């Protein structure tokens, strides 16, 4: 059986996850890894016998590479994605696809023109919690959706310690993109109007030029509404790095899920209390598990077996349209209509 070559551009936490999935799959070879920091590229590549590059263009020039994961910061996707499409590589891009509507449209058009697959890694669609919530809605078990509350927030350690580039992004791009895609996917509907506010009184005082939080009301074509809250100034004493809660209220019922303080597993020591990750990216017997890995496997299998993707570049474009409208509403203090 011939193997298909994959590459990874970006070696942060999520780049490591992509490496674990590609590096352990049958019929797949991790051919190359690119990162601006040579030591990081070599460290990840060395685990799987791959080549290491500091220039992603050299990785894209390798004919053995048929598909790439773009796992760079939020604002650094566009030029890499365009170059990957031009090189004829299938593309798995971490969210957001890009931080402007125009750039998303350029990427989608480039992928279509090149005849390559383009997937945005909205991995929440592979969460058992969220999948079953979507089933409850789509199968009509709770009636017609009326209103949604979705909260996804991070500890303040994320913008202050984990991300060196937080000041070049926002919490809305970083995790709000997941929130918006998840709600539109659960409802099977698109946003038509937004009204949003944000606050910037904590991180800017610490020298990080980004908003602390966003609270956005989304109106969908069906008439359902959703309130989405994203913050990254939550206390570091929270037992989980994220805080994820959702409720969907329908005309005949409701569905709720808790993806962070779930209490499925609790651990208490002399120094700490935490709810260890059992859903997103746990490992079992050395094998990468969790719904974050399953989305990467879906892309990999779609390339290997030439199957349709569950998430497309168009999904990335729609989410970026909503975030840009949210940013405009925050600036103007007015509702914003989406075309």
TADA-V529679 format. One record per backbone hydrogen bond with DSSP energy under -0.5 kcal/mol. CO is the residue of the C=O (numbers start at 0). NH is the residue of the N-H. E is the energy in kcal/mol with one decimal. If there is no record, write none. Layout:
{{CO:NH:E} {CO:NH:E}}
//
This chain:
{{3:28:-2.4} {4:65:-2.9} {4:66:-1.1} {5:30:-2.5} {5:31:-1.1} {6:68:-2.4} {7:9:-0.6} {7:33:-2.9} {8:70:-3.2} {11:15:-2.3} {12:16:-1.3} {13:17:-2.3} {14:18:-2.2} {15:19:-2.2} {16:20:-1.8} {17:21:-2.7} {18:22:-2.7} {19:23:-0.5} {20:23:-0.8} {21:24:-1.0} {24:27:-1.0} {26:3:-1.9} {28:5:-2.7} {28:30:-1.0} {30:50:-2.8} {31:7:-1.8} {32:52:-2.5} {33:9:-3.0} {35:37:-0.7} {36:40:-2.1} {37:41:-2.7} {38:42:-2.0} {39:43:-2.0} {40:44:-2.5} {41:45:-2.4} {42:46:-0.8} {43:46:-0.7} {43:47:-0.6} {44:47:-1.2} {44:48:-0.5} {44:49:-2.4} {50:32:-2.5} {52:34:-2.3} {53:55:-0.5} {54:57:-1.4} {54:58:-0.9} {55:59:-2.3} {56:60:-1.2} {58:61:-1.5} {60:62:-0.6} {61:64:-1.5} {63:4:-0.8} {63:65:-0.6} {65:89:-2.5} {66:6:-1.9} {67:91:-2.6} {68:8:-2.8} {68:70:-0.8} {69:93:-2.5} {70:11:-0.5} {72:75:-2.3} {76:80:-2.9} {77:81:-2.7} {78:82:-2.2} {79:83:-2.5} {80:84:-2.4} {81:85:-2.3} {82:86:-1.8} {83:88:-2.6} {84:87:-1.6} {89:67:-2.8} {90:92:-0.5} {90:118:-2.6} {91:69:-3.0} {92:120:-2.7} {99:103:-2.0} {100:104:-2.5} {101:105:-2.1} {102:106:-2.3} {103:107:-2.8} {104:108:-2.4} {105:109:-2.2} {106:110:-2.5} {107:111:-2.4} {108:112:-2.7} {109:113:-1.9} {110:114:-1.0} {110:115:-2.1} {111:114:-0.5} {116:90:-3.0} {117:312:-0.8} {118:92:-3.1} {119:121:-2.4} {120:122:-1.7} {121:124:-1.6} {122:125:-2.3} {123:126:-1.8} {126:130:-3.0} {127:131:-2.0} {128:132:-1.7} {129:133:-2.4} {130:134:-2.2} {131:135:-2.1} {132:136:-1.5} {133:137:-3.5} {134:138:-2.6} {135:140:-1.3} {135:141:-1.1} {136:139:-1.4} {139:142:-1.1} {141:251:-2.5} {141:252:-0.9} {143:250:-1.2} {145:224:-1.9} {146:248:-2.9} {147:226:-2.8} {148:246:-2.2} {149:228:-2.4} {150:244:-2.3} {152:242:-2.3} {153:233:-2.0} {154:157:-1.6} {155:159:-1.6} {156:160:-2.4} {156:161:-2.6} {157:162:-2.6} {161:163:-0.6} {162:165:-0.8} {164:167:-2.1} {165:168:-1.8} {169:173:-2.5} {170:174:-2.5} {170:175:-2.1} {171:176:-1.0} {174:178:-1.8} {175:179:-2.7} {176:180:-2.1} {177:181:-2.7} {178:182:-2.2} {179:183:-2.4} {180:184:-2.2} {181:185:-2.7} {182:186:-2.5} {183:187:-1.3} {183:188:-1.6} {189:220:-1.9} {191:337:-2.7} {192:218:-3.0} {193:335:-2.8} {194:216:-3.3} {196:214:-2.5} {198:211:-3.2} {198:212:-1.2} {201:205:-0.6} {202:205:-0.9} {202:207:-2.5} {203:206:-1.4} {206:208:-0.6} {207:209:-2.1} {211:231:-2.2} {212:198:-1.6} {213:229:-2.3} {214:196:-2.1} {215:217:-0.5} {215:227:-3.0} {216:194:-2.0} {217:219:-0.5} {217:225:-2.3} {218:191:-3.4} {218:192:-1.5} {219:222:-1.6} {223:219:-2.9} {224:147:-1.8} {225:217:-3.3} {225:227:-0.6} {226:149:-2.6} {227:215:-2.8} {228:151:-2.2} {229:213:-2.6} {230:153:-3.0} {233:155:-2.8} {234:237:-1.8} {238:274:-1.2} {240:154:-2.0} {242:152:-2.0} {243:258:-1.3} {243:259:-0.8} {244:150:-2.9} {245:256:-2.2} {246:148:-2.4} {247:249:-0.5} {247:254:-2.2} {248:145:-3.3} {248:146:-1.5} {252:249:-3.4} {254:247:-2.9} {256:245:-1.9} {259:261:-1.2} {266:273:-2.5} {271:268:-2.8} {273:266:-2.7} {273:275:-0.6} {278:290:-2.4} {279:291:-2.2} {279:292:-0.7} {281:288:-2.8} {283:286:-2.1} {286:283:-2.3} {289:292:-0.5} {289:293:-1.7} {290:294:-1.5} {291:295:-0.9} {292:296:-2.4} {293:297:-2.2} {294:298:-1.8} {295:299:-2.6} {296:300:-3.1} {297:301:-2.2} {298:302:-2.0} {299:303:-2.7} {300:304:-2.8} {301:306:-1.4} {311:315:-1.3} {312:316:-2.2} {313:317:-2.5} {314:318:-2.1} {315:319:-2.1} {316:320:-2.2} {317:321:-1.8} {318:322:-2.4} {319:323:-2.6} {320:324:-1.8} {321:325:-2.4} {322:326:-2.6} {323:327:-2.0} {324:328:-2.5} {325:329:-2.4} {326:330:-1.9} {327:331:-2.5} {328:332:-2.6} {335:193:-2.4}}
//
